[in-house]
Amino acid sequence: MKLSNLIGDRFRETPSDCVVESHALMLRGGYMKYVANGIYSSLPPLKRITKKIEEIIREEMDALDGQEVSFPVALPASLWEESGRYASVGSELLRFTDRNGAKMVLGMTHEEAAVQLVREYASTYSRYPFMIYQIQTKFRDEARPRAGLIRVREFTMKDAYSFHTSQEDLESYYARCLRAYQRIFARAGIPEVVCVASDSGMMGGSLSHEFMLLTAAGEDSIVLCPDCGYSANMEAAECIYHTEGTESAPSVEGTPLLPVETPGVHTIEELADFLHIAPSSTCKAVVYQKNKDDSYVVLFLRGDLEVNEAKLTSYLGEDIHPAIITEESGLQAGFIGPVSLQAPEGTVVLFDRSLEGLSGLACGANREGWHQTGLDLKRDCPDAEYRDFAKAFAGGICPVCGKRSLTVSRGIEVGNIFQLGDKYTRSMHMQYVDEKGKSHTPIMGCYGIGVGRLAASVCEAKHDEYGPVWPISIAPWQVHLCCMRGDNAEVRAQADRLYEALQRAGVEVLYDDRNVSAGVMFSDADLLGVPVRLVASPRNLKEGCVELSLRGDRASAVKIPEDAAVDGVLSRIRELTEALEKNVPERI
């Protein structure tokens, strides 16, 4: 490809609305163009990158005996009604009515379509196990698209669905898929991706993992233990407050429950200051309402901790939102406590396990301007049941090794896998007959990777101050040939010879044949991030050579004879490929 013919422009200035480097670099470098909020068109460089990512994914899915299929983008609402998700999924599912009055959706994920495709085919045990996958456009009506391709509304995704007759078979295949994902990310040039336990959310199922690229640009919080390797998404991370023989907050047994007038004190911080105690010596109430009927949910937890809303939503089995506390509710905002609570009928009252066994706490007194001291949970709330509803925190206790070693980092989710169980097969009446003629419901696994997000994540991880440094495996081209002083006939002739020779050798080459300044040429080359660079110039020509270097490594520049240039390029490509492949784990 000659750069003079390449569609798209490159820009020096960073767009003002870019919050992460990958977004800015991919707009500046002519990789994509904004169309609408969360929707972009791909220009040739990005299309070439995503095509290579897709081929890596296909090779790994085929190695798992996956079979590629294609599902519709527009689906009848009846399929989602079968699974129950038409009503349970929120406004991120785009619903519409066609010209015949039929209810339709745009697919944001395709579990229902996968079951519909194979439920007649897979009616006998002899056809199990199997996996189908697709790489296709999807639409999710995100409320807050951001960061370029990292969070969009329209996106290309690989989603795969496996079907099994036993939990043991699903677990075995799940392990193979987990390893395949590690291979995909390593082959794409980011072996540093970590696998973390996660919350299944709207997908359902008993077990799920996310693959996270740790970066400050990430939206998700990842809880890690550097001592034992424990890792989990914040939504799924267990929160442990104390180990046996120690306490996380002081307990004062035998202290009576006493009312204390606290005028103007509404928050935990204000209460702790007023009573001269630590926030960990308080019991706070956080109030939500269920989306379905606006009934209240009151959760009590230790005052210095935060609610993990994903855990709470999972326990309740429905979505929630922060409560609007009215006078009619009977709840006293800022003064809610667990003793003599006057809550509306239907209110769910929950206790976080951070409170279990504690005494001597301060809490709300359920009347304006008053709190209580001396709260003893065992004495004053004997019927309370305790569950984990709090967020893990930096310096907290690792649930695996028991050390106070947890750290919290930011990360971008680049893939996810789920053990779905029979959530979809049962609701959609998919069954098979075993060897004895008895009917059973098969179970499923689900495995997703966002192709565009993966490209943006690689850019986020592999860039310098000048532009992306694309890994050799997914780079838009392997070699960037620069013809300095294109108006010099001899230099142009040398560059043309190199261009033709590289193409004959099977090298993917981008040839900058424009008559522009060195500054513009090298700036554009940096933005395009091609791993190997070859420069023809008047000075090099006088020496009978060309300059060969690696993107992002200025010290790698060497001068080689023109007749050795192709072999030099091929050698660099092999070296980069071998270095990348050393980080790719073996298949299971």
ZAMARGU-4260 file (C-alpha; in steps of 0.2 Angstrom, whole numbers, plus 5000, padded with zeros to 4 digits):
<rodrens>
0) 5000/5000/5000 | 5007/5017/4995 | 5003/5030/5009 | 4999/5043/4996 | 4983/5032/4992
5) 4979/5028/5010 | 4962/5034/5014 | 4962/5044/5030 | 4972/5059/5037 | 4984/5060/5052
10) 4983/5075/5064 | 4996/5083/5076 | 4983/5090/5088 | 4974/5079/5101 | 4955/5080/5101
15) 4949/5088/5117 | 4936/5075/5121 | 4949/5061/5122 | 4951/5054/5140 | 4963/5040/5136
20) 4978/5038/5125 | 4971/5025/5114 | 4956/5035/5109 | 4967/5050/5105 | 4980/5041/5095
25) 4968/5031/5085 | 4959/5047/5080 | 4975/5056/5076 | 4982/5041/5067 | 4968/5039/5055
30) 4962/5023/5062 | 4943/5027/5065 | 4931/5041/5063 | 4917/5047/5075 | 4899/5044/5068
35) 4888/5046/5083 | 4890/5044/5102 | 4898/5027/5104 | 4898/5023/5086 | 4914/5024/5074
40) 4919/5019/5056 | 4935/5009/5054 | 4948/5016/5042 | 4960/5004/5033 | 4974/5003/5047
45) 4961/4998/5060 | 4952/4986/5048 | 4969/4977/5045 | 4972/4976/5064 | 4955/4969/5068
50) 4956/4957/5054 | 4972/4950/5061 | 4965/4949/5078 | 4950/4940/5071 | 4961/4927/5063
55) 4970/4924/5079 | 4954/4921/5087 | 4947/4909/5074 | 4963/4899/5075 | 4961/4897/5093
60) 4943/4893/5093 | 4945/4881/5079 | 4959/4872/5089 | 4945/4870/5102 | 4934/4861/5089
65) 4923/4876/5088 | 4912/4878/5072 | 4909/4896/5065 | 4892/4901/5063 | 4883/4918/5060
70) 4867/4924/5070 | 4856/4938/5065 | 4859/4956/5071 | 4840/4959/5072 | 4831/4946/5082
75) 4813/4943/5086 | 4808/4948/5104 | 4800/4931/5106 | 4817/4923/5108 | 4822/4935/5123
80) 4805/4932/5130 | 4808/4913/5131 | 4823/4916/5141 | 4815/4930/5152 | 4828/4943/5147
85) 4817/4953/5137 | 4809/4960/5153 | 4824/4958/5165 | 4837/4967/5154 | 4837/4986/5155
90) 4837/4999/5142 | 4854/4994/5136 | 4844/4981/5125 | 4838/4991/5110 | 4820/4986/5107
95) 4810/4991/5092 | 4794/4987/5082 | 4796/4982/5063 | 4784/4988/5049 | 4773/4973/5053
100) 4771/4977/5071 | 4782/4963/5077 | 4793/4966/5092 | 4811/4965/5088 | 4828/4968/5097
105) 4846/4971/5091 | 4857/4958/5098 | 4869/4963/5111 | 4873/4945/5115 | 4867/4929/5107
110) 4863/4915/5120 | 4845/4914/5114 | 4850/4913/5096 | 4863/4900/5100 | 4850/4889/5109
115) 4837/4892/5095 | 4850/4886/5082 | 4854/4869/5089 | 4840/4864/5101 | 4833/4852/5087
120) 4850/4846/5081 | 4856/4842/5098 | 4841/4831/5104 | 4852/4816/5107 | 4867/4813/5119
125) 4878/4807/5104 | 4880/4824/5097 | 4888/4832/5113 | 4899/4841/5117 | 4901/4854/5104
130) 4904/4873/5102 | 4898/4886/5090 | 4905/4903/5088 | 4903/4919/5078 | 4912/4935/5075
135) 4899/4948/5072 | 4893/4966/5075 | 4882/4969/5090 | 4873/4984/5098 | 4872/4988/5116
140) 4864/5005/5120 | 4877/5010/5133 | 4871/5025/5144 | 4889/5032/5145 | 4900/5027/5130
145) 4918/5033/5133 | 4936/5031/5129 | 4934/5028/5110 | 4933/5009/5107 | 4935/5004/5125
150) 4916/5007/5128 | 4905/5009/5113 | 4887/5005/5108 | 4890/4996/5091 | 4905/4984/5092
155) 4912/4968/5084 | 4913/4953/5095 | 4918/4935/5095 | 4905/4925/5106 | 4906/4907/5108
160) 4893/4894/5116 | 4898/4877/5121 | 4885/4863/5125 | 4888/4849/5137 | 4879/4834/5146
165) 4888/4835/5162 | 4896/4848/5174 | 4912/4839/5173 | 4913/4840/5154 | 4909/4859/5155
170) 4922/4862/5168 | 4935/4853/5157 | 4931/4863/5142 | 4930/4879/5152 | 4948/4876/5157
175) 4953/4873/5139 | 4944/4890/5134 | 4953/4899/5148 | 4969/4894/5141 | 4964/4898/5123
180) 4960/4916/5129 | 4977/4917/5137 | 4985/4912/5121 | 4974/4924/5111 | 4980/4939/5122
185) 4998/4934/5121 | 4997/4931/5103 | 4990/4949/5101 | 5005/4956/5111 | 4998/4958/5128
190) 5003/4943/5138 | 5001/4953/5154 | 4982/4952/5154 | 4977/4944/5170 | 4962/4932/5173
195) 4951/4937/5188 | 4935/4929/5196 | 4920/4940/5191 | 4901/4942/5194 | 4890/4934/5181
200) 4878/4949/5181 | 4864/4948/5167 | 4873/4933/5159 | 4869/4922/5174 | 4878/4906/5178
205) 4888/4899/5193 | 4906/4904/5188 | 4913/4917/5177 | 4930/4925/5174 | 4936/4941/5166
210) 4952/4945/5157 | 4959/4961/5162 | 4973/4972/5156 | 4979/4982/5170 | 4980/5000/5166
215) 4975/5017/5174 | 4964/5020/5159 | 4953/5005/5164 | 4935/5007/5171 | 4935/4991/5182
220) 4943/4989/5199 | 4953/4974/5201 | 4958/4966/5218 | 4974/4958/5218 | 4985/4949/5231
225) 5004/4950/5226 | 5008/4937/5239 | 4998/4922/5232 | 4991/4928/5215 | 4973/4930/5220
230) 4963/4941/5208 | 4945/4946/5206 | 4935/4960/5199 | 4929/4971/5213 | 4911/4966/5210
235) 4915/4948/5214 | 4930/4950/5227 | 4926/4943/5244 | 4928/4956/5258 | 4936/4950/5274
240) 4937/4961/5289 | 4947/4951/5302 | 4955/4935/5305 | 4953/4923/5319 | 4960/4930/5335
245) 4959/4948/5329 | 4945/4961/5327 | 4943/4975/5314 | 4934/4987/5325 | 4934/4988/5344
250) 4920/4979/5353 | 4914/4984/5370 | 4902/4971/5378 | 4890/4975/5391 | 4888/4993/5386
255) 4870/4999/5387 | 4861/5005/5372 | 4859/5024/5375 | 4851/5038/5365 | 4862/5053/5361
260) 4856/5069/5354 | 4866/5073/5338 | 4859/5089/5331 | 4864/5092/5313 | 4874/5076/5312
265) 4869/5066/5296 | 4884/5057/5289 | 4896/5044/5297 | 4910/5056/5296 | 4900/5069/5306
270) 4895/5056/5318 | 4912/5050/5321 | 4919/5068/5324 | 4904/5072/5335 | 4907/5056/5346
275) 4926/5056/5344 | 4927/5039/5338 | 4933/5030/5322 | 4921/5027/5308 | 4924/5008/5310
280) 4915/5010/5327 | 4899/5015/5319 | 4885/5005/5310 | 4878/5014/5295 | 4863/5011/5284
285) 4863/5012/5265 | 4845/5013/5257 | 4840/5007/5240 | 4824/5004/5230 | 4820/4989/5219
290) 4818/4995/5201 | 4803/4983/5199 | 4792/4990/5212 | 4801/5004/5221 | 4801/4994/5238
295) 4815/4998/5250 | 4830/4989/5254 | 4840/4994/5270 | 4857/4987/5272 | 4867/4989/5288
300) 4886/4988/5287 | 4901/4995/5297 | 4903/5013/5295 | 4920/5013/5286 | 4915/5001/5272
305) 4906/5004/5255 | 4892/4994/5248 | 4896/4982/5233 | 4880/4985/5223 | 4884/4970/5212
310) 4884/4958/5227 | 4868/4966/5233 | 4859/4965/5216 | 4865/4947/5214 | 4858/4942/5231
315) 4841/4951/5228 | 4840/4944/5210 | 4834/4961/5203 | 4841/4978/5199 | 4841/4992/5212
320) 4844/5011/5213 | 4848/5023/5227 | 4833/5027/5237 | 4823/5043/5237 | 4817/5043/5255
325) 4801/5052/5258 | 4792/5057/5273 | 4778/5044/5270 | 4791/5030/5271 | 4794/5032/5289
330) 4813/5031/5287 | 4823/5045/5295 | 4837/5049/5282 | 4853/5051/5291 | 4847/5043/5307
335) 4842/5025/5302 | 4847/5012/5314 | 4844/4993/5316 | 4835/4994/5333 | 4816/4998/5332
340) 4817/5002/5314 | 4800/5008/5307 | 4801/5003/5289 | 4787/5002/5275 | 4779/4985/5272
345) 4789/4975/5260 | 4806/4983/5265 | 4820/4971/5264 | 4832/4973/5279 | 4850/4966/5277
350) 4866/4965/5288 | 4883/4964/5281 | 4895/4952/5289 | 4907/4966/5294 | 4894/4969/5309
355) 4894/4951/5315 | 4899/4949/5333 | 4902/4968/5336 | 4897/4978/5350 | 4899/4996/5357
360) 4894/5003/5340 | 4886/5020/5337 | 4871/5020/5325 | 4855/5029/5320 | 4841/5030/5333
365) 4827/5031/5319 | 4822/5049/5325 | 4827/5066/5318 | 4843/5073/5327 | 4846/5057/5338
370) 4859/5042/5337 | 4862/5028/5349 | 4878/5022/5357 | 4882/5004/5364 | 4874/4994/5350
375) 4878/4976/5353 | 4873/4966/5337 | 4871/4949/5346 | 4860/4957/5360 | 4851/4970/5350
380) 4848/4961/5333 | 4847/4943/5338 | 4838/4938/5322 | 4850/4946/5310 | 4858/4936/5296
385) 4875/4941/5290 | 4881/4940/5272 | 4895/4948/5262 | 4889/4964/5254 | 4904/4976/5256
390) 4918/4981/5244 | 4935/4974/5246 | 4948/4987/5249 | 4967/4990/5248 | 4976/4983/5263
395) 4962/4971/5266 | 4963/4952/5270 | 4966/4940/5255 | 4953/4927/5255 | 4966/4914/5249
400) 4982/4917/5259 | 4974/4927/5274 | 4987/4941/5273 | 4983/4959/5274 | 4990/4961/5257
405) 4976/4966/5245 | 4979/4979/5232 | 4967/4988/5220 | 4971/4992/5202 | 4962/4998/5187
410) 4959/4987/5172 | 4951/4986/5155 | 4940/4970/5152 | 4946/4962/5136 | 4937/4946/5137
415) 4925/4935/5148 | 4920/4917/5150 | 4905/4910/5159 | 4898/4894/5165 | 4880/4897/5161
420) 4873/4880/5167 | 4855/4877/5161 | 4849/4896/5163 | 4845/4897/5144 | 4843/4879/5139
425) 4830/4876/5153 | 4820/4892/5150 | 4820/4888/5131 | 4815/4870/5133 | 4831/4862/5125
430) 4832/4844/5129 | 4842/4829/5124 | 4839/4810/5126 | 4852/4800/5134 | 4857/4782/5130
435) 4843/4775/5141 | 4830/4786/5133 | 4828/4798/5147 | 4827/4817/5144 | 4839/4829/5151
440) 4843/4848/5150 | 4860/4852/5143 | 4871/4865/5151 | 4881/4879/5142 | 4897/4889/5143
445) 4899/4906/5135 | 4915/4915/5129 | 4916/4933/5123 | 4930/4944/5116 | 4927/4962/5110
450) 4938/4964/5094 | 4938/4983/5093 | 4941/4984/5112 | 4955/4972/5111 | 4963/4983/5097
455) 4961/4998/5108 | 4968/4989/5123 | 4984/4984/5114 | 4986/5002/5109 | 4983/5008/5127
460) 4997/4996/5133 | 5009/4998/5118 | 5012/5016/5114 | 5025/5029/5118 | 5023/5048/5117
465) 5024/5048/5098 | 5010/5035/5094 | 5006/5016/5095 | 5019/5003/5094 | 5010/4988/5087
470) 5015/4970/5090 | 5021/4961/5074 | 5006/4949/5075 | 4992/4962/5073 | 5001/4977/5066
475) 4992/4985/5051 | 5008/4982/5040 | 5025/4974/5045 | 5036/4987/5037 | 5035/5005/5034
480) 5046/5011/5020 | 5050/5029/5020 | 5056/5038/5004 | 5065/5054/5010 | 5066/5067/4996
485) 5053/5059/4985 | 5058/5073/4972 | 5075/5065/4970 | 5074/5053/4956 | 5088/5041/4962
490) 5081/5040/4979 | 5064/5037/4972 | 5070/5023/4961 | 5079/5015/4976 | 5063/5016/4986
495) 5053/5009/4972 | 5065/4994/4970 | 5064/4990/4989 | 5045/4991/4988 | 5044/4979/4974
500) 5056/4967/4982 | 5048/4967/4999 | 5031/4963/4991 | 5039/4949/4981 | 5045/4942/4997
505) 5028/4942/5004 | 5031/4956/5016 | 5016/4968/5021 | 5023/4985/5017 | 5017/5002/5018
510) 5027/5014/5007 | 5027/5032/5010 | 5030/5039/4993 | 5024/5057/4997 | 5035/5072/4994
515) 5034/5079/5011 | 5046/5085/5025 | 5055/5072/5036 | 5046/5079/5051 | 5029/5075/5043
520) 5035/5058/5036 | 5042/5052/5053 | 5027/5059/5063 | 5015/5049/5052 | 5026/5034/5053
525) 5025/5035/5072 | 5006/5037/5073 | 5004/5022/5061 | 5015/5012/5073 | 5022/4999/5060
530) 5035/4988/5069 | 5049/4988/5056 | 5055/5004/5048 | 5066/5006/5032 | 5072/5023/5026
535) 5079/5027/5009 | 5087/5045/5009 | 5100/5054/4999 | 5113/5052/5012 | 5110/5033/5013
540) 5110/5032/4995 | 5127/5039/4994 | 5133/5026/5006 | 5124/5012/4995 | 5113/5007/5010
545) 5096/5010/5018 | 5092/5013/5037 | 5083/4999/5046 | 5075/5001/5063 | 5062/4996/5075
550) 5047/5007/5080 | 5049/5012/5098 | 5068/5008/5098 | 5078/5022/5091 | 5094/5014/5097
555) 5090/4999/5085 | 5094/5009/5069 | 5107/5001/5058 | 5113/5004/5040 | 5113/4989/5028
560) 5117/4988/5010 | 5102/4989/4998 | 5104/4971/4992 | 5103/4965/5010 | 5088/4975/5015
565) 5075/4962/5011 | 5084/4949/5021 | 5087/4961/5035 | 5068/4965/5036 | 5064/4947/5036
570) 5076/4944/5050 | 5068/4958/5061 | 5051/4951/5057 | 5056/4933/5063 | 5065/4940/5078
575) 5049/4950/5083 | 5038/4935/5080 | 5049/4923/5090 | 5050/4935/5105 | 5031/4937/5105
580) 5028/4918/5103 | 5039/4915/5119 | 5025/4922/5129 | 5011/4911/5122 | 5007/4897/5133
585) 5004/4879/5127 | 4986/4873/5123 | 4977/4862/5135
</rodrens>
